[in-house]
Amino acid sequence: MDEARASWVLEADGLSIDERAVSVCVLRLRDPDEALERALGVVFGLTWPSTPNTIAGKTPRVAWLAPREWALFDAAESLETQVARTCGERLHHFADVSAGRRLFRIAGSYRRDLLAKGCSLDTHQSVFTSGRCAQTLLAQIPILLILDGPAFEILVDVSLAGYLRAWLADAALEYQS
């Protein structure tokens, strides 16, 4: 999911935040069934996430967004042909939304505390575990929150990235020396 180098970085005691560009596409299927989901999984070398709020794979990584809707994290050029070939004549919609999204990565021992300041979602380690994702609000803006091992990743609309950057900088003040 990481693309190029970070364009904004904040380092503090027990906290690291960076913002970067991201390659992400959205796939919507009209009537997916187990056979189609299995075929998509085979093509991309993963178990297709059919359970709500789960992610699968690394390259590409696939996140369940809603019934019949997934985010695929990789360059559109490497995904589009495979999706079209696998879906065949089945009604589907595939869109590269990379230009309209930014990715924030939050790591460190205070990552959950920072999120708790602006997100009502329970991100406790016993509830929100690695391999989970959720569409929620952070600082009153819609995001996709993903737990990737030791770090949280936040996918946000590019038009709201500046606001989120400022909010994160303000919320992290107490962790800075």
PyMOL commands that place a pseudoatom at each C-alpha (Angstrom):
pseudoatom trace, name=CA, resn=MET, resi=1, chain=A, elem=C, hetatm=0, pos=[0.000, 0.000, 0.000]
pseudoatom trace, name=CA, resn=ASP, resi=2, chain=A, elem=C, hetatm=0, pos=[2.879, 2.368, 0.561]
pseudoatom trace, name=CA, resn=GLU, resi=3, chain=A, elem=C, hetatm=0, pos=[3.568, 4.550, -2.428]
pseudoatom trace, name=CA, resn=ALA, resi=4, chain=A, elem=C, hetatm=0, pos=[6.741, 6.577, -2.841]
pseudoatom trace, name=CA, resn=ARG, resi=5, chain=A, elem=C, hetatm=0, pos=[8.043, 8.439, 0.171]
pseudoatom trace, name=CA, resn=ALA, resi=6, chain=A, elem=C, hetatm=0, pos=[6.050, 10.159, 2.858]
pseudoatom trace, name=CA, resn=SER, resi=7, chain=A, elem=C, hetatm=0, pos=[5.028, 13.721, 2.062]
pseudoatom trace, name=CA, resn=TRP, resi=8, chain=A, elem=C, hetatm=0, pos=[4.417, 14.653, 5.713]
pseudoatom trace, name=CA, resn=VAL, resi=9, chain=A, elem=C, hetatm=0, pos=[5.956, 13.119, 8.829]
pseudoatom trace, name=CA, resn=LEU, resi=10, chain=A, elem=C, hetatm=0, pos=[5.424, 13.722, 12.531]
pseudoatom trace, name=CA, resn=GLU, resi=11, chain=A, elem=C, hetatm=0, pos=[7.692, 12.026, 15.058]
pseudoatom trace, name=CA, resn=ALA, resi=12, chain=A, elem=C, hetatm=0, pos=[7.014, 12.157, 18.800]
pseudoatom trace, name=CA, resn=ASP, resi=13, chain=A, elem=C, hetatm=0, pos=[7.751, 10.062, 21.884]
pseudoatom trace, name=CA, resn=GLY, resi=14, chain=A, elem=C, hetatm=0, pos=[6.011, 6.731, 21.254]
pseudoatom trace, name=CA, resn=LEU, resi=15, chain=A, elem=C, hetatm=0, pos=[4.314, 7.977, 18.101]
pseudoatom trace, name=CA, resn=SER, resi=16, chain=A, elem=C, hetatm=0, pos=[5.114, 8.168, 14.405]
pseudoatom trace, name=CA, resn=ILE, resi=17, chain=A, elem=C, hetatm=0, pos=[2.728, 9.513, 11.762]
pseudoatom trace, name=CA, resn=ASP, resi=18, chain=A, elem=C, hetatm=0, pos=[3.317, 9.838, 8.054]
pseudoatom trace, name=CA, resn=GLU, resi=19, chain=A, elem=C, hetatm=0, pos=[1.171, 10.756, 5.084]
pseudoatom trace, name=CA, resn=ARG, resi=20, chain=A, elem=C, hetatm=0, pos=[1.682, 9.547, 1.547]
pseudoatom trace, name=CA, resn=ALA, resi=21, chain=A, elem=C, hetatm=0, pos=[0.070, 8.896, -1.802]
pseudoatom trace, name=CA, resn=VAL, resi=22, chain=A, elem=C, hetatm=0, pos=[-1.679, 5.550, -2.192]
pseudoatom trace, name=CA, resn=SER, resi=23, chain=A, elem=C, hetatm=0, pos=[-2.674, 3.308, -5.090]
pseudoatom trace, name=CA, resn=VAL, resi=24, chain=A, elem=C, hetatm=0, pos=[-6.219, 2.137, -4.483]
pseudoatom trace, name=CA, resn=CYS, resi=25, chain=A, elem=C, hetatm=0, pos=[-9.116, 0.977, -6.626]
pseudoatom trace, name=CA, resn=VAL, resi=26, chain=A, elem=C, hetatm=0, pos=[-12.713, 0.187, -5.763]
pseudoatom trace, name=CA, resn=LEU, resi=27, chain=A, elem=C, hetatm=0, pos=[-14.451, -2.931, -7.090]
pseudoatom trace, name=CA, resn=ARG, resi=28, chain=A, elem=C, hetatm=0, pos=[-18.227, -3.257, -6.982]
pseudoatom trace, name=CA, resn=LEU, resi=29, chain=A, elem=C, hetatm=0, pos=[-19.970, -6.460, -8.049]
pseudoatom trace, name=CA, resn=ARG, resi=30, chain=A, elem=C, hetatm=0, pos=[-23.677, -6.703, -8.750]
pseudoatom trace, name=CA, resn=ASP, resi=31, chain=A, elem=C, hetatm=0, pos=[-24.291, -10.305, -7.732]
pseudoatom trace, name=CA, resn=PRO, resi=32, chain=A, elem=C, hetatm=0, pos=[-21.126, -11.893, -6.381]
pseudoatom trace, name=CA, resn=ASP, resi=33, chain=A, elem=C, hetatm=0, pos=[-21.279, -15.510, -5.355]
pseudoatom trace, name=CA, resn=GLU, resi=34, chain=A, elem=C, hetatm=0, pos=[-18.806, -17.841, -3.689]
pseudoatom trace, name=CA, resn=ALA, resi=35, chain=A, elem=C, hetatm=0, pos=[-17.485, -19.083, -7.045]
pseudoatom trace, name=CA, resn=LEU, resi=36, chain=A, elem=C, hetatm=0, pos=[-16.660, -15.561, -8.258]
pseudoatom trace, name=CA, resn=GLU, resi=37, chain=A, elem=C, hetatm=0, pos=[-15.103, -14.585, -4.931]
pseudoatom trace, name=CA, resn=ARG, resi=38, chain=A, elem=C, hetatm=0, pos=[-13.053, -17.788, -4.967]
pseudoatom trace, name=CA, resn=ALA, resi=39, chain=A, elem=C, hetatm=0, pos=[-11.922, -17.031, -8.553]
pseudoatom trace, name=CA, resn=LEU, resi=40, chain=A, elem=C, hetatm=0, pos=[-10.901, -13.488, -7.592]
pseudoatom trace, name=CA, resn=GLY, resi=41, chain=A, elem=C, hetatm=0, pos=[-8.976, -14.907, -4.646]
pseudoatom trace, name=CA, resn=VAL, resi=42, chain=A, elem=C, hetatm=0, pos=[-7.136, -17.362, -6.887]
pseudoatom trace, name=CA, resn=VAL, resi=43, chain=A, elem=C, hetatm=0, pos=[-6.241, -14.639, -9.410]
pseudoatom trace, name=CA, resn=PHE, resi=44, chain=A, elem=C, hetatm=0, pos=[-4.803, -12.403, -6.678]
pseudoatom trace, name=CA, resn=GLY, resi=45, chain=A, elem=C, hetatm=0, pos=[-3.331, -15.194, -4.538]
pseudoatom trace, name=CA, resn=LEU, resi=46, chain=A, elem=C, hetatm=0, pos=[-5.393, -14.608, -1.407]
pseudoatom trace, name=CA, resn=THR, resi=47, chain=A, elem=C, hetatm=0, pos=[-8.565, -15.643, 0.347]
pseudoatom trace, name=CA, resn=TRP, resi=48, chain=A, elem=C, hetatm=0, pos=[-11.107, -13.095, -0.872]
pseudoatom trace, name=CA, resn=PRO, resi=49, chain=A, elem=C, hetatm=0, pos=[-12.470, -11.146, 2.144]
pseudoatom trace, name=CA, resn=SER, resi=50, chain=A, elem=C, hetatm=0, pos=[-16.179, -11.912, 2.268]
pseudoatom trace, name=CA, resn=THR, resi=51, chain=A, elem=C, hetatm=0, pos=[-16.512, -11.305, 6.009]
pseudoatom trace, name=CA, resn=PRO, resi=52, chain=A, elem=C, hetatm=0, pos=[-17.376, -7.692, 6.889]
pseudoatom trace, name=CA, resn=ASN, resi=53, chain=A, elem=C, hetatm=0, pos=[-14.502, -5.439, 7.979]
pseudoatom trace, name=CA, resn=THR, resi=54, chain=A, elem=C, hetatm=0, pos=[-11.662, -7.783, 7.060]
pseudoatom trace, name=CA, resn=ILE, resi=55, chain=A, elem=C, hetatm=0, pos=[-8.626, -7.457, 4.823]
pseudoatom trace, name=CA, resn=ALA, resi=56, chain=A, elem=C, hetatm=0, pos=[-6.594, -10.052, 2.956]
pseudoatom trace, name=CA, resn=GLY, resi=57, chain=A, elem=C, hetatm=0, pos=[-3.311, -10.224, 1.107]
pseudoatom trace, name=CA, resn=LYS, resi=58, chain=A, elem=C, hetatm=0, pos=[-0.338, -7.931, 0.803]
pseudoatom trace, name=CA, resn=THR, resi=59, chain=A, elem=C, hetatm=0, pos=[0.078, -7.151, -2.917]
pseudoatom trace, name=CA, resn=PRO, resi=60, chain=A, elem=C, hetatm=0, pos=[-2.620, -6.519, -3.674]
pseudoatom trace, name=CA, resn=ARG, resi=61, chain=A, elem=C, hetatm=0, pos=[-4.288, -6.038, -0.356]
pseudoatom trace, name=CA, resn=VAL, resi=62, chain=A, elem=C, hetatm=0, pos=[-8.088, -6.268, -0.471]
pseudoatom trace, name=CA, resn=ALA, resi=63, chain=A, elem=C, hetatm=0, pos=[-10.365, -4.663, 2.122]
pseudoatom trace, name=CA, resn=TRP, resi=64, chain=A, elem=C, hetatm=0, pos=[-14.070, -5.446, 2.516]
pseudoatom trace, name=CA, resn=LEU, resi=65, chain=A, elem=C, hetatm=0, pos=[-15.926, -2.106, 2.417]
pseudoatom trace, name=CA, resn=ALA, resi=66, chain=A, elem=C, hetatm=0, pos=[-19.585, -3.061, 2.171]
pseudoatom trace, name=CA, resn=PRO, resi=67, chain=A, elem=C, hetatm=0, pos=[-21.689, -5.862, 0.737]
pseudoatom trace, name=CA, resn=ARG, resi=68, chain=A, elem=C, hetatm=0, pos=[-20.503, -6.300, -2.860]
pseudoatom trace, name=CA, resn=GLU, resi=69, chain=A, elem=C, hetatm=0, pos=[-17.765, -3.636, -2.518]
pseudoatom trace, name=CA, resn=TRP, resi=70, chain=A, elem=C, hetatm=0, pos=[-14.000, -3.901, -1.915]
pseudoatom trace, name=CA, resn=ALA, resi=71, chain=A, elem=C, hetatm=0, pos=[-10.919, -1.665, -1.959]
pseudoatom trace, name=CA, resn=LEU, resi=72, chain=A, elem=C, hetatm=0, pos=[-7.921, -3.123, -3.790]
pseudoatom trace, name=CA, resn=PHE, resi=73, chain=A, elem=C, hetatm=0, pos=[-4.585, -1.577, -2.844]
pseudoatom trace, name=CA, resn=ASP, resi=74, chain=A, elem=C, hetatm=0, pos=[-2.238, -1.731, -5.820]
pseudoatom trace, name=CA, resn=ALA, resi=75, chain=A, elem=C, hetatm=0, pos=[-1.715, 0.067, -9.135]
pseudoatom trace, name=CA, resn=ALA, resi=76, chain=A, elem=C, hetatm=0, pos=[-4.833, -0.014, -11.311]
pseudoatom trace, name=CA, resn=GLU, resi=77, chain=A, elem=C, hetatm=0, pos=[-2.821, -1.150, -14.330]
pseudoatom trace, name=CA, resn=SER, resi=78, chain=A, elem=C, hetatm=0, pos=[-1.855, -4.367, -12.554]
pseudoatom trace, name=CA, resn=LEU, resi=79, chain=A, elem=C, hetatm=0, pos=[-5.433, -5.083, -11.404]
pseudoatom trace, name=CA, resn=GLU, resi=80, chain=A, elem=C, hetatm=0, pos=[-7.864, -3.959, -14.084]
pseudoatom trace, name=CA, resn=THR, resi=81, chain=A, elem=C, hetatm=0, pos=[-7.210, -6.667, -16.684]
pseudoatom trace, name=CA, resn=GLN, resi=82, chain=A, elem=C, hetatm=0, pos=[-7.322, -9.431, -14.087]
pseudoatom trace, name=CA, resn=VAL, resi=83, chain=A, elem=C, hetatm=0, pos=[-10.586, -8.140, -12.626]
pseudoatom trace, name=CA, resn=ALA, resi=84, chain=A, elem=C, hetatm=0, pos=[-12.199, -7.800, -16.062]
pseudoatom trace, name=CA, resn=ARG, resi=85, chain=A, elem=C, hetatm=0, pos=[-11.047, -11.272, -17.129]
pseudoatom trace, name=CA, resn=THR, resi=86, chain=A, elem=C, hetatm=0, pos=[-12.208, -12.891, -13.871]
pseudoatom trace, name=CA, resn=CYS, resi=87, chain=A, elem=C, hetatm=0, pos=[-15.582, -11.122, -13.758]
pseudoatom trace, name=CA, resn=GLY, resi=88, chain=A, elem=C, hetatm=0, pos=[-16.197, -11.729, -17.455]
pseudoatom trace, name=CA, resn=GLU, resi=89, chain=A, elem=C, hetatm=0, pos=[-19.734, -10.756, -18.444]
pseudoatom trace, name=CA, resn=ARG, resi=90, chain=A, elem=C, hetatm=0, pos=[-20.804, -10.295, -14.806]
pseudoatom trace, name=CA, resn=LEU, resi=91, chain=A, elem=C, hetatm=0, pos=[-21.864, -6.728, -14.123]
pseudoatom trace, name=CA, resn=HIS, resi=92, chain=A, elem=C, hetatm=0, pos=[-19.058, -5.030, -12.207]
pseudoatom trace, name=CA, resn=HIS, resi=93, chain=A, elem=C, hetatm=0, pos=[-17.547, -1.598, -11.705]
pseudoatom trace, name=CA, resn=PHE, resi=94, chain=A, elem=C, hetatm=0, pos=[-13.819, -1.058, -11.263]
pseudoatom trace, name=CA, resn=ALA, resi=95, chain=A, elem=C, hetatm=0, pos=[-12.467, 2.444, -10.584]
pseudoatom trace, name=CA, resn=ASP, resi=96, chain=A, elem=C, hetatm=0, pos=[-9.030, 3.810, -9.805]
pseudoatom trace, name=CA, resn=VAL, resi=97, chain=A, elem=C, hetatm=0, pos=[-9.572, 6.287, -6.964]
pseudoatom trace, name=CA, resn=SER, resi=98, chain=A, elem=C, hetatm=0, pos=[-5.879, 6.817, -6.131]
pseudoatom trace, name=CA, resn=ALA, resi=99, chain=A, elem=C, hetatm=0, pos=[-5.827, 10.496, -7.081]
pseudoatom trace, name=CA, resn=GLY, resi=100, chain=A, elem=C, hetatm=0, pos=[-8.687, 11.141, -4.675]
pseudoatom trace, name=CA, resn=ARG, resi=101, chain=A, elem=C, hetatm=0, pos=[-7.203, 9.459, -1.581]
pseudoatom trace, name=CA, resn=ARG, resi=102, chain=A, elem=C, hetatm=0, pos=[-4.308, 9.903, 0.868]
pseudoatom trace, name=CA, resn=LEU, resi=103, chain=A, elem=C, hetatm=0, pos=[-2.918, 7.367, 3.304]
pseudoatom trace, name=CA, resn=PHE, resi=104, chain=A, elem=C, hetatm=0, pos=[-1.850, 8.196, 6.869]
pseudoatom trace, name=CA, resn=ARG, resi=105, chain=A, elem=C, hetatm=0, pos=[0.141, 5.592, 8.819]
pseudoatom trace, name=CA, resn=ILE, resi=106, chain=A, elem=C, hetatm=0, pos=[0.199, 5.835, 12.613]
pseudoatom trace, name=CA, resn=ALA, resi=107, chain=A, elem=C, hetatm=0, pos=[2.647, 3.690, 14.570]
pseudoatom trace, name=CA, resn=GLY, resi=108, chain=A, elem=C, hetatm=0, pos=[4.061, 3.628, 18.080]
pseudoatom trace, name=CA, resn=SER, resi=109, chain=A, elem=C, hetatm=0, pos=[2.900, 2.864, 21.580]
pseudoatom trace, name=CA, resn=TYR, resi=110, chain=A, elem=C, hetatm=0, pos=[0.440, 5.799, 21.667]
pseudoatom trace, name=CA, resn=ARG, resi=111, chain=A, elem=C, hetatm=0, pos=[-1.259, 5.037, 18.333]
pseudoatom trace, name=CA, resn=ARG, resi=112, chain=A, elem=C, hetatm=0, pos=[-4.487, 3.772, 19.938]
pseudoatom trace, name=CA, resn=ASP, resi=113, chain=A, elem=C, hetatm=0, pos=[-4.561, 6.657, 22.431]
pseudoatom trace, name=CA, resn=LEU, resi=114, chain=A, elem=C, hetatm=0, pos=[-4.232, 9.165, 19.603]
pseudoatom trace, name=CA, resn=LEU, resi=115, chain=A, elem=C, hetatm=0, pos=[-7.097, 7.579, 17.660]
pseudoatom trace, name=CA, resn=ALA, resi=116, chain=A, elem=C, hetatm=0, pos=[-9.291, 7.510, 20.763]
pseudoatom trace, name=CA, resn=LYS, resi=117, chain=A, elem=C, hetatm=0, pos=[-9.178, 11.316, 20.853]
pseudoatom trace, name=CA, resn=GLY, resi=118, chain=A, elem=C, hetatm=0, pos=[-11.271, 11.565, 17.706]
pseudoatom trace, name=CA, resn=CYS, resi=119, chain=A, elem=C, hetatm=0, pos=[-12.745, 8.160, 16.912]
pseudoatom trace, name=CA, resn=SER, resi=120, chain=A, elem=C, hetatm=0, pos=[-15.592, 6.465, 18.743]
pseudoatom trace, name=CA, resn=LEU, resi=121, chain=A, elem=C, hetatm=0, pos=[-14.690, 3.055, 17.279]
pseudoatom trace, name=CA, resn=ASP, resi=122, chain=A, elem=C, hetatm=0, pos=[-13.251, 0.663, 19.864]
pseudoatom trace, name=CA, resn=THR, resi=123, chain=A, elem=C, hetatm=0, pos=[-9.666, 0.123, 18.718]
pseudoatom trace, name=CA, resn=HIS, resi=124, chain=A, elem=C, hetatm=0, pos=[-8.591, -1.852, 21.787]
pseudoatom trace, name=CA, resn=GLN, resi=125, chain=A, elem=C, hetatm=0, pos=[-6.228, -4.687, 20.850]
pseudoatom trace, name=CA, resn=SER, resi=126, chain=A, elem=C, hetatm=0, pos=[-8.732, -7.308, 22.016]
pseudoatom trace, name=CA, resn=VAL, resi=127, chain=A, elem=C, hetatm=0, pos=[-11.397, -5.963, 19.648]
pseudoatom trace, name=CA, resn=PHE, resi=128, chain=A, elem=C, hetatm=0, pos=[-9.704, -4.358, 16.647]
pseudoatom trace, name=CA, resn=THR, resi=129, chain=A, elem=C, hetatm=0, pos=[-7.035, -6.848, 15.668]
pseudoatom trace, name=CA, resn=SER, resi=130, chain=A, elem=C, hetatm=0, pos=[-4.598, -7.049, 12.770]
pseudoatom trace, name=CA, resn=GLY, resi=131, chain=A, elem=C, hetatm=0, pos=[-6.395, -7.891, 9.542]
pseudoatom trace, name=CA, resn=ARG, resi=132, chain=A, elem=C, hetatm=0, pos=[-9.401, -5.737, 10.436]
pseudoatom trace, name=CA, resn=CYS, resi=133, chain=A, elem=C, hetatm=0, pos=[-10.752, -2.632, 8.752]
pseudoatom trace, name=CA, resn=ALA, resi=134, chain=A, elem=C, hetatm=0, pos=[-13.716, -0.345, 9.342]
pseudoatom trace, name=CA, resn=GLN, resi=135, chain=A, elem=C, hetatm=0, pos=[-15.292, 2.689, 7.777]
pseudoatom trace, name=CA, resn=THR, resi=136, chain=A, elem=C, hetatm=0, pos=[-15.772, 5.176, 10.587]
pseudoatom trace, name=CA, resn=LEU, resi=137, chain=A, elem=C, hetatm=0, pos=[-15.273, 8.799, 11.547]
pseudoatom trace, name=CA, resn=LEU, resi=138, chain=A, elem=C, hetatm=0, pos=[-12.052, 10.338, 12.837]
pseudoatom trace, name=CA, resn=ALA, resi=139, chain=A, elem=C, hetatm=0, pos=[-12.119, 13.993, 13.826]
pseudoatom trace, name=CA, resn=GLN, resi=140, chain=A, elem=C, hetatm=0, pos=[-15.619, 14.094, 12.307]
pseudoatom trace, name=CA, resn=ILE, resi=141, chain=A, elem=C, hetatm=0, pos=[-14.485, 13.029, 8.824]
pseudoatom trace, name=CA, resn=PRO, resi=142, chain=A, elem=C, hetatm=0, pos=[-15.135, 9.694, 7.084]
pseudoatom trace, name=CA, resn=ILE, resi=143, chain=A, elem=C, hetatm=0, pos=[-12.143, 7.354, 6.878]
pseudoatom trace, name=CA, resn=LEU, resi=144, chain=A, elem=C, hetatm=0, pos=[-11.256, 3.749, 6.234]
pseudoatom trace, name=CA, resn=LEU, resi=145, chain=A, elem=C, hetatm=0, pos=[-9.270, 2.506, 9.221]
pseudoatom trace, name=CA, resn=ILE, resi=146, chain=A, elem=C, hetatm=0, pos=[-7.018, -0.529, 8.752]
pseudoatom trace, name=CA, resn=LEU, resi=147, chain=A, elem=C, hetatm=0, pos=[-4.858, -2.253, 11.339]
pseudoatom trace, name=CA, resn=ASP, resi=148, chain=A, elem=C, hetatm=0, pos=[-1.731, -3.458, 9.567]
pseudoatom trace, name=CA, resn=GLY, resi=149, chain=A, elem=C, hetatm=0, pos=[0.339, -5.318, 12.157]
pseudoatom trace, name=CA, resn=PRO, resi=150, chain=A, elem=C, hetatm=0, pos=[1.774, -2.739, 14.536]
pseudoatom trace, name=CA, resn=ALA, resi=151, chain=A, elem=C, hetatm=0, pos=[0.413, 0.329, 12.708]
pseudoatom trace, name=CA, resn=PHE, resi=152, chain=A, elem=C, hetatm=0, pos=[-2.936, 1.829, 11.832]
pseudoatom trace, name=CA, resn=GLU, resi=153, chain=A, elem=C, hetatm=0, pos=[-3.512, 3.040, 8.304]
pseudoatom trace, name=CA, resn=ILE, resi=154, chain=A, elem=C, hetatm=0, pos=[-6.100, 5.683, 7.540]
pseudoatom trace, name=CA, resn=LEU, resi=155, chain=A, elem=C, hetatm=0, pos=[-7.449, 6.161, 4.042]
pseudoatom trace, name=CA, resn=VAL, resi=156, chain=A, elem=C, hetatm=0, pos=[-9.030, 9.575, 3.621]
pseudoatom trace, name=CA, resn=ASP, resi=157, chain=A, elem=C, hetatm=0, pos=[-10.417, 11.689, 0.788]
pseudoatom trace, name=CA, resn=VAL, resi=158, chain=A, elem=C, hetatm=0, pos=[-7.696, 13.983, -0.541]
pseudoatom trace, name=CA, resn=SER, resi=159, chain=A, elem=C, hetatm=0, pos=[-9.897, 17.042, 0.019]
pseudoatom trace, name=CA, resn=LEU, resi=160, chain=A, elem=C, hetatm=0, pos=[-9.905, 16.293, 3.764]
pseudoatom trace, name=CA, resn=ALA, resi=161, chain=A, elem=C, hetatm=0, pos=[-6.230, 15.338, 4.113]
pseudoatom trace, name=CA, resn=GLY, resi=162, chain=A, elem=C, hetatm=0, pos=[-5.109, 18.828, 5.126]
pseudoatom trace, name=CA, resn=TYR, resi=163, chain=A, elem=C, hetatm=0, pos=[-7.709, 18.972, 7.872]
pseudoatom trace, name=CA, resn=LEU, resi=164, chain=A, elem=C, hetatm=0, pos=[-6.753, 15.497, 9.137]
pseudoatom trace, name=CA, resn=ARG, resi=165, chain=A, elem=C, hetatm=0, pos=[-3.036, 16.405, 9.031]
pseudoatom trace, name=CA, resn=ALA, resi=166, chain=A, elem=C, hetatm=0, pos=[-3.710, 19.498, 11.181]
pseudoatom trace, name=CA, resn=TRP, resi=167, chain=A, elem=C, hetatm=0, pos=[-5.942, 17.532, 13.553]
pseudoatom trace, name=CA, resn=LEU, resi=168, chain=A, elem=C, hetatm=0, pos=[-3.329, 14.781, 13.994]
pseudoatom trace, name=CA, resn=ALA, resi=169, chain=A, elem=C, hetatm=0, pos=[-0.576, 17.348, 14.631]
pseudoatom trace, name=CA, resn=ASP, resi=170, chain=A, elem=C, hetatm=0, pos=[-2.725, 19.024, 17.286]
pseudoatom trace, name=CA, resn=ALA, resi=171, chain=A, elem=C, hetatm=0, pos=[-3.808, 15.730, 18.869]
pseudoatom trace, name=CA, resn=ALA, resi=172, chain=A, elem=C, hetatm=0, pos=[-0.166, 14.579, 19.053]
pseudoatom trace, name=CA, resn=LEU, resi=173, chain=A, elem=C, hetatm=0, pos=[1.078, 17.674, 20.898]
pseudoatom trace, name=CA, resn=GLU, resi=174, chain=A, elem=C, hetatm=0, pos=[1.055, 15.959, 24.282]
pseudoatom trace, name=CA, resn=TYR, resi=175, chain=A, elem=C, hetatm=0, pos=[3.424, 13.253, 22.972]
pseudoatom trace, name=CA, resn=GLN, resi=176, chain=A, elem=C, hetatm=0, pos=[6.039, 15.730, 21.750]
pseudoatom trace, name=CA, resn=SER, resi=177, chain=A, elem=C, hetatm=0, pos=[8.981, 16.732, 23.921]
for i in range(1, 177): cmd.bond("trace and resi %d" % i, "trace and resi %d" % (i + 1))
show_as sticks, trace
zoom trace
